[in-house]
Amino acid sequence: MYKKILLLLLIALSPLFAQGPVLTLSFQGMTPHVGQTLNVRIVDKYDSREVTRQTLQEIPGSEFMMTFNGIKQGGSYTIDFYSDHNGNGRYDDPPSDHAWRVAVDAVQGDTTVTFSHNTNFTPLNWPHAVHLDFQSMNPHVGQQLEVRLVDKKTMLEISRDSLTAIPSAAFEMILPGIQSDKSYFIDFYSDHNGNKLYDAPPADHAWRLELEKPASDTTLVFSHNTSFVDIQWPYLLSLQLSGMTPHVGKGFHIRAIDLLSRKEIGRTEIAAIPQSDFEISVSGSQASGKYRLEFFADHNSNGLYDNPPSDHTWSLDLEAVAGNAAAAFQHNINFALLDWNYRLFLELRDMTPHLNKLLEARVVDKATGIEVGRKRLGAIYDNEITLIIPGIQLDTDYDVDFYADHNGNGRYDAPPTDHAWRETYNAGDDGDNDLSFSHNTNFVDISWRYNFMLNLTNMVPHLGQYFEVRLIDAAAQQEVGRIAVDAIPAADFTVSIGGLEPGKEYNADFFSDHNGNGAYDAPPVDHAWREIFTAANSDTIIDFTHNTNFVDIDLSTGISGEAVSVVGEFRLFDSYPNPFNPSTTISFNLPQAAFVELTIYNIQGQKVRTLVQQQLTSGGHRFLWDGLNENGQKVSSGVYHYRLAAGVFHDVKQMTLIK
């Protein structure tokens, strides 16, 4: 299953033009395996990329050597290899096959590693590989080529490789990571226009191959043709970490968020940090954009995110300018409290009746009625697919609503016109969730709620300012949902909120905190606007260009007496004043009674003060923090975090004490 799938990108480096040291593997005492097939792969510890692999069809004798190129001066590597002891032509865990792992660190010049046969076997979780045999590539000789292997069911990237220049009409590339029970897409393109970026055909020439459940290593032959496919090539965001010695051997998790859309674009993890300095990459970015990387070392080794100092957690922002982008990070104790969530893997089977039809799914918190995530697939492309939806919290009950657009009109219609279902489940306490569904005719009218998207342009006057949008049912004067942006990231960006009912009128109220006091003030102190619209039988998109036609939107502060009720929504507000000295007020809203904990943490993640730990009624609440710790002592100036936990809801915000 996909629950704990290791998604670290194994970006294989081509050995076609290998330079640098040569690694020699000298085997001794291999008599038990003479005549058997031997497979060897070398993996760079720094970035977990497979550097090279070789197959020796028959072990020639007790003693022999194999040589490998592609090794870097000063690099450290793991060398995995196995003898096909049972002769079935594929890897099996020991003792069926005999498998080993050795390591070589800080390579200096040509290096020989000697291995003497032993029975200290190591299960390798050996990844088989697809060998791409390119033919007739004459039109692209000298051009850049990029290739990636994608899990067909989940569309998660498994590995990628690249050539800076295609060497000849015929050549081979190897992509590791295939498993016998899965199917794959192989996407690749030649940079035909030479701009070092992917462009949809015919500007660049791009193709997709399919590989259905290979038994073991597989060769695919590709001959150049003009049956191009727009593969919508994703780029990489890489994090280069150093000084991570305290966490070597610990799990590491990272996710990337598009700051211009507020959407998660991908995440990955490694089971054990290999060394002090290493690199990890997330696939899914655009050629240009602004992103936030959130990441943590699983310091307490429970496989889950915990607030610091239980786990060590950080975030940083980076910008992609022309394709892949990288950021450097040096270990420190300036921890960041992350609003970490988990993913739902919605596994759909037997979907043949709906091939090429639109599919939409959304996840709703049963207790609050708040949508936590949604996914739209323009066309169901296979009998079995998996939708991955982030936003899941532990120990929470959810409704998962989804439908196939059976009549093909591009919108939801109640069954049997469209086929719709609802699955209910509890997220449990162990991270990502798998939810399996097999097509059936037990349809449910899910009264689909559509998505509201606000595209903002020319917001230059408000760059870096706090920004908030709320969506209000105009007739009932009830808030459907709201979203906050801690700092406007660019002149043009997008926010979206789910929950539109067709035919209803809505107000989209939004403001930028122009005076920076952390609270809404009527214009012109803050700049605020209102867009009025009636929801259609489809997603609603409103394009807004910055102007000075301000509207006093009378924004709710979450305190009792507000003009607009907040239906089904917990809400933690920015403290005021912020920065502050000597005290600040923290406000929040509860749509229902709940046991509440409101806690202050310092920048190291250490608890400073518990302000609230009691059952509270529904409605607005506010509490004063006087800058004292649990012992009544004044705390030092600096950045502090305050965390609200109320039932299944939790949120974290930041404030600054100045003296």
Backbone hydrogen bonds, N-H to C=O, Kabsch-Sander energy under -0.5 kcal/mol:
donor,donor_aa,acceptor,acceptor_aa,energy
5,I,2,Y,-1.2
7,L,5,I,-0.8
8,L,269,E,-0.7
9,L,281,S,-0.5
10,L,158,I,-1.6
11,I,9,L,-1.3
12,A,10,L,-1.2
12,A,160,R,-1.1
13,L,50,E,-1.3
14,S,162,S,-0.5
18,A,15,P,-1.6
23,L,68,F,-2.6
24,T,22,V,-0.5
24,T,111,T,-3.2
25,L,66,M,-3.3
26,S,24,T,-0.7
26,S,113,V,-2.9
27,F,25,L,-0.6
27,F,64,F,-2.9
28,Q,115,F,-2.5
30,M,62,S,-2.4
33,H,30,M,-2.1
34,V,31,T,-1.5
35,G,59,I,-2.2
36,Q,33,H,-2.5
38,L,56,L,-2.6
39,N,82,Y,-2.4
40,V,54,Q,-2.7
41,R,80,D,-2.8
42,I,52,T,-2.6
43,V,78,T,-2.7
44,D,49,R,-2.7
45,K,76,S,-2.5
46,Y,76,S,-0.5
48,S,44,D,-1.8
51,V,42,I,-2.7
51,V,49,R,-0.6
52,T,42,I,-1.1
54,Q,40,V,-2.4
56,L,38,L,-3.2
57,Q,55,T,-0.7
59,I,36,Q,-2.3
64,F,27,F,-1.2
66,M,25,L,-1.9
68,F,23,L,-2.5
71,I,21,P,-0.8
74,G,107,V,-3.8
75,G,72,K,-1.9
77,Y,104,V,-3.3
78,T,43,V,-2.4
79,I,102,V,-3.4
80,D,41,R,-2.5
80,D,78,T,-0.6
81,F,100,W,-2.1
82,Y,39,N,-2.0
83,S,98,H,-2.7
84,D,37,T,-2.7
85,H,83,S,-2.6
87,G,84,D,-1.2
96,S,93,D,-1.3
97,D,92,D,-0.5
97,D,93,D,-0.5
98,H,83,S,-1.6
99,A,97,D,-0.6
100,W,81,F,-2.8
102,V,79,I,-2.2
104,V,77,Y,-2.4
107,V,75,G,-2.8
111,T,22,V,-2.3
113,V,24,T,-3.2
114,T,112,T,-0.5
115,F,26,S,-3.3
117,H,28,Q,-2.5
121,F,119,T,-1.7
122,T,99,A,-2.2
128,H,126,W,-0.6
128,H,178,I,-1.5
130,V,175,L,-2.5
131,H,129,A,-0.5
131,H,218,T,-3.5
132,L,130,V,-0.6
132,L,173,M,-3.4
133,D,131,H,-0.7
133,D,220,L,-3.2
134,F,132,L,-0.9
134,F,171,F,-2.5
135,Q,222,F,-2.7
137,M,169,A,-2.3
140,H,137,M,-2.1
141,V,138,N,-1.4
142,G,166,I,-2.2
143,Q,140,H,-2.6
145,L,163,L,-2.5
146,E,189,Y,-2.1
147,V,161,D,-2.7
148,R,187,D,-2.6
149,L,159,S,-3.1
150,V,185,F,-2.8
151,D,156,L,-2.9
152,K,183,S,-2.5
153,K,183,S,-0.5
155,M,151,D,-2.6
158,I,149,L,-3.2
159,S,149,L,-1.1
160,R,10,L,-0.6
161,D,147,V,-2.6
163,L,145,L,-2.9
166,I,143,Q,-2.2
171,F,134,F,-1.3
173,M,132,L,-1.8
175,L,130,V,-2.4
177,G,128,H,-2.0
178,I,128,H,-1.9
182,K,179,Q,-1.4
184,Y,211,L,-3.0
185,F,150,V,-2.6
186,I,209,L,-2.5
187,D,148,R,-2.0
187,D,185,F,-0.5
188,F,207,W,-2.0
189,Y,146,E,-2.0
190,S,205,H,-2.6
191,D,144,Q,-2.8
192,H,190,S,-2.5
194,G,191,D,-1.2
203,A,200,A,-1.4
204,D,199,D,-0.6
205,H,190,S,-1.6
206,A,204,D,-0.6
207,W,188,F,-2.7
209,L,186,I,-2.4
211,L,184,Y,-2.6
213,K,211,L,-0.7
218,T,129,A,-2.1
220,L,131,H,-2.8
222,F,133,D,-2.7
222,F,220,L,-0.5
224,H,135,Q,-2.0
228,F,226,T,-1.8
229,V,206,A,-1.9
231,I,229,V,-1.0
235,Y,285,S,-2.7
237,L,282,V,-2.5
238,S,236,L,-0.5
238,S,325,A,-2.8
239,L,280,I,-3.0
240,Q,238,S,-0.5
240,Q,327,A,-3.1
241,L,239,L,-0.8
241,L,278,F,-2.8
242,S,329,F,-2.0
244,M,276,S,-2.2
247,H,244,M,-2.1
248,V,245,T,-1.4
249,G,273,I,-2.2
250,K,247,H,-2.6
252,F,270,I,-2.3
253,H,296,F,-2.3
254,I,268,T,-2.4
255,R,294,E,-2.5
256,A,266,G,-2.8
257,I,292,R,-2.5
258,D,263,K,-3.1
259,L,257,I,-0.7
259,L,290,K,-2.2
260,L,290,K,-0.7
261,S,258,D,-0.8
262,R,258,D,-2.5
263,K,258,D,-0.6
265,I,256,A,-2.5
266,G,256,A,-1.0
268,T,254,I,-2.4
270,I,252,F,-2.3
273,I,250,K,-2.6
278,F,241,L,-1.6
279,E,46,Y,-3.6
280,I,239,L,-1.9
282,V,237,L,-2.6
284,G,235,Y,-2.2
285,S,235,Y,-1.6
289,G,320,A,-2.2
291,Y,318,L,-2.9
292,R,257,I,-2.4
293,L,316,L,-3.3
294,E,255,R,-2.4
294,E,292,R,-0.5
295,F,314,W,-2.4
296,F,253,H,-2.2
297,A,312,H,-2.5
298,D,251,G,-2.7
299,H,297,A,-2.5
301,S,298,D,-1.5
310,S,307,N,-1.3
311,D,307,N,-0.6
312,H,297,A,-1.7
313,T,311,D,-0.6
314,W,295,F,-2.9
316,L,293,L,-2.0
318,L,291,Y,-2.4
320,A,289,G,-2.9
323,G,287,A,-2.4
325,A,236,L,-2.5
327,A,238,S,-2.2
329,F,240,Q,-2.7
331,H,242,S,-2.4
335,F,333,I,-1.7
336,A,313,T,-2.1
338,L,336,A,-0.6
340,W,338,L,-1.5
342,Y,392,I,-2.9
344,L,389,I,-2.7
345,F,343,R,-0.5
345,F,433,N,-3.1
346,L,344,L,-0.8
346,L,387,L,-3.0
347,E,345,F,-1.0
347,E,435,L,-2.6
348,L,346,L,-0.7
348,L,385,I,-3.0
349,R,437,F,-2.6
351,M,383,N,-2.4
354,H,351,M,-2.1
355,L,352,T,-1.7
356,N,380,I,-3.6
357,K,354,H,-2.2
359,L,377,L,-2.5
360,E,403,Y,-1.9
361,A,375,K,-2.4
362,R,401,D,-2.7
363,V,373,G,-2.9
364,V,399,D,-2.8
365,D,370,I,-2.8
366,K,397,D,-2.1
369,G,365,D,-2.8
372,V,363,V,-2.7
373,G,363,V,-1.1
375,K,361,A,-2.7
377,L,359,L,-3.1
378,G,376,R,-0.5
380,I,357,K,-2.0
385,I,348,L,-1.9
386,T,153,K,-2.6
387,L,346,L,-2.3
389,I,344,L,-2.5
389,I,387,L,-0.6
391,G,342,Y,-1.2
392,I,342,Y,-2.5
395,D,428,G,-3.7
396,T,393,Q,-0.6
398,Y,425,Y,-2.9
399,D,364,V,-2.5
400,V,423,E,-3.3
401,D,362,R,-2.3
401,D,399,D,-0.6
402,F,421,W,-2.1
403,Y,360,E,-2.1
404,A,419,H,-2.6
405,D,358,L,-2.8
406,H,404,A,-2.3
408,G,405,D,-1.2
417,T,414,A,-1.3
418,D,413,D,-0.6
419,H,404,A,-1.6
420,A,418,D,-0.6
421,W,402,F,-2.8
423,E,400,V,-2.4
425,Y,398,Y,-2.1
427,A,396,T,-2.6
433,N,343,R,-2.9
435,L,345,F,-2.6
437,F,347,E,-2.8
439,H,349,R,-2.0
443,F,441,T,-1.8
444,V,420,A,-2.0
446,I,444,V,-1.1
450,Y,500,L,-2.5
452,F,497,I,-2.8
453,M,540,T,-2.7
454,L,495,V,-3.1
455,N,453,M,-0.6
455,N,542,I,-2.8
456,L,454,L,-0.7
456,L,493,F,-2.9
457,T,544,F,-2.2
459,M,491,A,-2.4
462,H,459,M,-2.0
463,L,460,V,-1.6
464,G,488,I,-2.3
465,Q,462,H,-2.4
467,F,485,V,-2.3
468,E,511,F,-2.1
469,V,483,I,-2.5
470,R,509,D,-3.0
471,L,481,G,-3.2
472,I,470,R,-0.5
472,I,507,N,-2.7
473,D,478,Q,-3.2
474,A,472,I,-0.8
474,A,505,E,-2.1
475,A,505,E,-0.5
477,Q,473,D,-1.7
478,Q,473,D,-1.1
479,E,565,S,-2.2
480,V,471,L,-3.3
481,G,471,L,-1.2
483,I,469,V,-2.3
485,V,467,F,-3.3
486,D,484,A,-0.5
488,I,465,Q,-2.2
493,F,456,L,-1.8
494,T,260,L,-3.6
495,V,454,L,-1.9
497,I,452,F,-2.3
499,G,450,Y,-1.8
500,L,450,Y,-2.5
503,G,535,A,-3.3
504,K,501,E,-1.9
506,Y,533,F,-3.3
507,N,472,I,-2.3
508,A,531,E,-3.0
509,D,470,R,-2.4
509,D,507,N,-0.7
510,F,529,W,-2.2
511,F,468,E,-2.0
512,S,527,H,-2.6
513,D,466,Y,-2.7
514,H,512,S,-2.4
516,G,513,D,-1.1
525,V,522,A,-1.3
526,D,521,D,-0.6
527,H,512,S,-1.5
528,A,526,D,-0.6
529,W,510,F,-2.8
531,E,508,A,-2.2
533,F,506,Y,-2.2
535,A,504,K,-2.9
538,S,536,A,-1.3
540,T,451,N,-2.4
542,I,453,M,-2.7
544,F,455,N,-3.5
544,F,542,I,-0.6
546,H,457,T,-2.3
550,F,548,T,-1.8
551,V,528,A,-1.9
553,I,551,V,-1.1
562,E,559,I,-0.8
565,S,477,Q,-1.1
567,V,479,E,-0.7
567,V,565,S,-0.8
568,G,566,V,-0.5
569,E,566,V,-0.6
571,R,589,N,-1.8
573,F,571,R,-0.5
573,F,587,S,-2.6
576,Y,585,T,-2.1
580,F,656,T,-2.2
584,T,625,W,-2.0
585,T,576,Y,-2.4
586,I,623,F,-3.2
587,S,585,T,-0.5
588,F,621,H,-2.4
589,N,571,R,-2.8
590,L,619,G,-2.5
594,A,616,L,-1.9
596,V,594,A,-0.5
596,V,614,Q,-3.2
597,E,645,A,-2.5
598,L,612,V,-2.0
599,T,597,E,-0.5
599,T,643,R,-2.3
600,I,609,R,-3.3
601,Y,641,H,-3.1
602,N,606,Q,-2.3
603,I,639,V,-0.6
605,G,602,N,-2.1
608,V,600,I,-3.1
609,R,600,I,-1.3
611,L,598,L,-2.4
611,L,609,R,-0.7
612,V,598,L,-1.5
614,Q,596,V,-1.7
616,L,594,A,-2.8
619,G,590,L,-4.0
621,H,588,F,-2.7
623,F,586,I,-2.7
625,W,584,T,-3.0
626,D,624,L,-0.5
629,N,633,Q,-2.5
630,E,608,V,-1.6
632,G,629,N,-2.0
635,V,627,G,-2.4
638,G,657,L,-2.1
640,Y,655,M,-3.2
641,H,601,Y,-2.5
642,Y,653,K,-2.4
643,R,599,T,-2.8
644,L,651,D,-2.5
645,A,597,E,-2.5
646,A,649,F,-2.6
647,G,595,F,-1.1
649,F,646,A,-2.1
651,D,644,L,-1.8
653,K,642,Y,-2.2
655,M,640,Y,-2.9
657,L,638,G,-2.8
658,I,580,F,-2.4
658,I,656,T,-0.5
